[in-house]
Amino acid sequence: MPITDLLQRTLSDLRISVTDRCNLRCNYCMPAELYDGHRFLPKQEILDFEEIARLARLFATLGVRKLRLTGGEPLLRRELDRLVRALAKIPGIDDLALTTNGLLLPAQAAGLRAAGLRRLTVSLDALDDAIFARMNGRGVPVAEVLAGLAAAEAAGFTRIKINAVIERGVNDGEVLRLAEHFRGTGHVLRFIEFMDVGESNGWKMERVVSATEIARLIDARFPLEPLERERDPETALRYRYRDGAGEIGIIASVTRPFCGACSRARLSAKGELFTCLFAASGFDLRALLRGGATDLEILRALEQRWGAREDRYSERRAEAAARGESLPKVEMSYIGG
């Protein structure tokens, strides 16, 4: 029974953060100067796999069809294949995906595929080792991510999405290099505008490379043509190469907000429900789970929370900036982007 919010947006996607920890310190998400020495959640505060699976089943009865596992870095969660296996069996779920930095895929890709994971997104912001090392905050070379991609391909994952966050003055010179590298591979490269998620990444509008600029840059070298969206709530602007070498996507949350079609909810590692990537706070589902609430009581809470939703942060960003205001929001690493 699909539910809608105050703006008549249905709930169809759930992003599940399985850990708040990460083995990188990317400057747009978890900068080292703030997160080295950070107190991460102790094990007892994180939802266990049974609690996550129970919530996922309830979300599925409300119309959720797509689950995506995130973090932090989700592959840091031990025995993640057990959770994947449980989620893959939930009636109504027809898309189970995972977003990762790829470093642990050589050891885990085959097991995740066998457990029922069908789609992968791998983050790679540059192909130049020096740029990538600075961006990831740990000096990790590009070869380690490419090794993870190779392991995923060997395990049977196809049409992998590659996410690259583009920040002016940092890695904007890598756009064409990334496009050229992934053309013809069968994978889909997606460029993401540098977003003001959280309060710690030093976001400024002048550091945003717009979707229009990215598309024009690539089109001048590798001619593009726009594609129709595959589904209504899809976030990426899609283009294909005119020579048939595949497609790219651009996620333009800053310059072309898509709040009006947003169908996503987010579940934090500690069990808080966020109805917007830019929300300031979440709703505590863990308290209901561990307080003995019935499925019906949890369903009613979910219906009430989504039914009262009117989030449209990306559309309100410009309005707030004009007033000289900054809207508070949770850190991206906490709810998985």
C-alpha positions in Angstrom: 0.0 0.0 0.0 2.0 3.0 -1.3 2.0 6.1 0.9 2.5 9.7 -0.1 3.8 12.8 1.7 2.3 16.3 1.8 3.6 17.0 -1.7 2.2 13.7 -3.1 5.6 12.1 -3.4 5.5 8.3 -2.9 8.0 6.3 -0.9 9.8 3.8 -3.1 13.5 3.9 -2.2 15.2 3.2 1.2 18.9 3.8 1.8 20.2 1.8 4.7 23.4 2.9 6.5 25.0 -0.2 8.1 27.9 1.6 9.8 29.1 5.1 10.4 32.7 4.1 10.0 34.9 4.5 6.9 38.4 3.5 5.9 38.8 6.8 3.9 38.6 10.4 4.9 37.3 12.1 1.8 37.2 15.8 2.1 33.6 16.3 1.0 32.3 13.7 3.4 34.5 12.8 6.4 37.5 15.1 6.4 40.5 13.8 8.4 40.9 16.9 10.5 37.5 16.4 12.0 37.1 12.6 11.9 40.5 11.2 13.0 39.9 10.5 16.7 36.1 10.8 16.2 34.0 8.6 18.5 32.1 6.3 16.3 29.0 4.4 17.4 29.6 1.4 19.7 28.3 -2.0 18.4 25.4 -2.1 20.8 24.0 1.2 19.4 24.0 0.0 15.8 21.0 -1.9 14.4 21.6 -5.6 14.1 20.9 -7.4 10.9 17.6 -8.8 12.2 16.4 -5.3 13.1 17.4 -4.0 9.7 15.6 -6.8 7.9 12.5 -6.3 10.0 12.3 -2.6 9.1 13.0 -3.4 5.4 10.1 -5.8 5.3 7.8 -3.1 6.8 9.0 -0.5 4.4 8.3 -2.9 1.5 4.7 -3.2 2.6 4.5 0.6 2.3 5.7 0.6 -1.3 9.5 0.5 -1.1 10.9 -1.4 -4.0 14.6 -0.5 -3.9 17.1 -0.9 -1.1 20.6 0.5 -1.2 23.2 -0.4 1.5 25.5 2.5 2.4 27.7 3.7 5.3 30.2 5.1 6.1 31.8 2.3 4.1 29.3 -0.6 4.2 31.9 -3.3 3.5 33.4 -2.6 7.0 30.4 -4.2 8.5 31.3 -7.8 9.3 29.4 -10.7 7.5 27.4 -8.2 5.4 26.5 -11.0 3.0 24.2 -12.4 5.8 22.2 -9.2 5.6 22.2 -9.1 1.9 20.8 -12.7 1.8 18.0 -11.7 4.2 17.1 -8.6 2.3 17.1 -10.3 -1.1 14.3 -12.6 0.1 11.9 -9.8 1.1 8.8 -9.9 -1.1 8.3 -6.8 -3.2 12.0 -5.8 -3.2 13.1 -5.9 -6.8 16.3 -3.8 -6.6 19.1 -4.4 -4.0 22.2 -2.3 -4.4 25.3 -1.2 -2.5 27.5 1.9 -2.6 31.2 1.4 -1.7 34.6 2.9 -2.1 35.6 -0.4 -3.6 38.7 -1.1 -1.5 37.3 -4.3 0.1 35.6 -5.7 -3.0 38.4 -8.1 -3.8 37.6 -10.1 -0.7 33.9 -9.6 -0.7 32.5 -9.2 -4.2 31.9 -12.9 -4.9 30.2 -13.5 -1.6 27.9 -10.5 -2.0 26.9 -11.6 -5.5 26.1 -15.1 -4.3 24.0 -13.7 -1.4 21.8 -11.8 -3.8 23.3 -8.4 -4.4 22.7 -7.3 -7.9 24.0 -3.8 -8.4 27.0 -1.9 -7.3 28.1 1.8 -7.2 31.8 2.5 -6.7 33.1 5.9 -5.8 36.2 7.1 -7.7 36.8 10.9 -7.8 39.9 11.0 -9.9 42.3 8.9 -12.0 45.4 11.0 -11.1 47.0 9.3 -8.1 48.1 12.6 -6.5 44.6 14.2 -6.7 42.9 11.0 -5.6 45.3 10.5 -2.7 44.6 14.1 -1.5 40.8 13.7 -1.9 40.5 10.4 -0.1 42.6 11.6 2.9 44.5 8.4 3.3 46.9 8.4 0.3 45.1 5.4 -1.2 46.2 4.9 -4.9 43.7 4.7 -7.7 44.9 1.1 -8.5 43.2 -0.2 -5.3 39.8 1.0 -6.4 40.3 -0.3 -10.0 41.3 -3.7 -8.4 38.0 -3.6 -6.6 36.1 -2.9 -9.8 37.9 -5.8 -11.5 36.9 -8.1 -8.7 33.3 -7.0 -9.0 33.4 -7.7 -12.7 34.9 -11.2 -12.1 32.1 -11.9 -9.6 29.5 -11.2 -12.3 28.5 -7.6 -11.6 27.8 -5.7 -14.8 26.8 -2.1 -15.6 28.5 -0.9 -12.4 27.9 2.8 -11.6 31.0 4.9 -10.9 30.4 8.0 -8.8 32.7 11.0 -9.0 32.1 14.1 -6.9 33.5 17.1 -8.8 34.8 20.1 -6.9 36.2 23.2 -8.6 39.9 23.7 -8.1 40.2 20.1 -6.7 39.4 17.5 -9.4 37.5 19.4 -12.1 40.4 18.7 -14.4 39.7 15.0 -14.1 36.2 15.1 -15.8 37.5 14.3 -19.3 40.0 11.8 -18.1 37.3 9.9 -16.2 34.9 10.0 -19.2 37.5 8.7 -21.5 38.5 5.9 -19.1 35.0 4.5 -18.6 33.7 5.0 -22.2 33.1 1.6 -23.8 33.4 -0.4 -20.5 29.7 -1.0 -20.1 29.7 0.9 -16.8 27.9 4.2 -16.1 30.0 7.1 -14.9 28.0 9.6 -12.9 29.3 13.0 -12.0 27.9 14.6 -8.8 27.8 18.3 -8.1 29.7 19.1 -4.9 26.9 19.4 -2.3 26.4 21.2 1.0 25.7 18.0 2.9 26.4 18.4 6.6 28.4 21.2 8.2 32.0 20.0 7.9 33.0 19.9 4.2 33.6 23.6 3.6 31.0 23.9 0.9 30.7 27.1 -1.1 28.7 27.7 -4.2 31.7 28.9 -6.2 33.2 25.5 -5.7 30.3 23.8 -7.5 31.0 22.6 -11.1 27.5 22.7 -12.6 25.8 19.9 -14.5 25.7 22.2 -17.5 29.4 22.8 -17.4 30.2 19.1 -17.0 28.0 18.1 -19.9 29.4 20.8 -22.2 32.9 19.9 -21.4 32.4 16.2 -22.3 30.2 17.0 -25.3 33.0 19.1 -26.8 35.3 16.0 -26.8 32.9 13.1 -26.9 29.5 14.3 -28.4 26.5 13.5 -26.2 22.7 13.3 -26.6 20.2 13.4 -23.7 18.3 10.3 -22.6 14.9 10.0 -21.0 14.9 9.1 -17.4 14.4 5.4 -16.7 11.9 6.1 -13.9 10.2 9.2 -12.6 12.1 9.6 -9.3 15.5 9.1 -10.9 18.0 11.6 -9.7 20.5 11.6 -12.6 20.4 13.6 -15.8 21.3 10.9 -18.4 23.3 11.3 -21.6 24.6 8.8 -24.1 27.6 9.1 -26.4 26.6 9.6 -30.0 29.1 7.0 -31.1 27.5 4.3 -29.0 30.3 4.1 -26.4 27.8 4.0 -23.4 26.3 6.7 -21.2 27.0 9.0 -18.3 24.8 10.6 -15.6 25.0 13.9 -13.8 23.4 14.4 -10.4 22.6 18.1 -10.2 21.2 18.5 -6.7 22.5 22.0 -6.4 21.8 23.6 -9.8 18.8 21.6 -10.8 17.0 20.4 -7.7 14.8 17.3 -8.0 13.0 17.6 -4.7 9.6 17.4 -6.4 10.2 13.8 -7.4 12.2 12.6 -4.4 11.0 9.2 -3.2 13.9 8.3 -0.8 14.0 7.7 2.9 17.2 7.0 4.8 17.9 4.8 7.7 20.9 5.6 9.8 23.2 3.0 11.4 21.6 3.6 14.8 18.1 3.3 13.5 17.0 6.9 12.8 14.7 7.6 9.9 15.7 10.6 7.8 13.3 11.8 5.1 15.8 14.1 3.4 19.6 13.9 2.7 19.8 17.4 4.2 17.7 16.9 7.2 18.8 18.2 10.6 17.4 15.3 12.7 15.8 11.9 12.3 13.0 9.8 13.9 14.1 7.1 16.3 13.0 3.8 15.0 15.4 1.9 17.2 13.5 2.9 20.3 10.4 1.3 18.8 12.2 -1.8 17.8 13.8 -2.3 21.1 10.9 -1.1 23.1 8.7 -4.0 22.0 6.6 -2.2 19.4 4.5 -4.4 17.1 4.8 -4.3 13.4 1.5 -2.5 13.1 2.7 0.2 15.6 5.9 0.7 13.6 4.0 0.8 10.3 1.7 3.5 11.7 4.8 5.5 12.8 6.3 5.2 9.4 3.1 6.3 7.7 2.7 9.3 10.0 6.3 10.3 9.5 6.3 10.1 5.7 2.8 11.5 5.5 3.9 14.7 7.3 7.0 15.1 5.0 7.4 18.3 3.2 11.2 18.4 2.7 12.6 20.3 -0.2 16.0 21.5 1.0 17.6 21.8 -2.4 14.8 24.0 -3.6 15.0 26.1 -0.5 18.8 26.5 -0.5 18.8 29.6 -2.7 16.0 31.2 -0.7 17.9 30.7 2.5 21.2 32.0 0.9 19.4 35.2 -0.2 18.4 35.8 3.4 21.9 35.1 4.6 20.8 32.0 6.4 22.3 28.5 6.6 20.0 25.6 7.2 21.3 23.0 9.7 21.8 19.4 8.4 23.2 16.1 9.4 26.6 14.9 8.1 26.5 12.7 5.0 28.7 10.0 6.6 25.9 9.5 9.2 23.2 8.6 6.7 25.1 7.4 3.7 24.5 10.0 1.1 
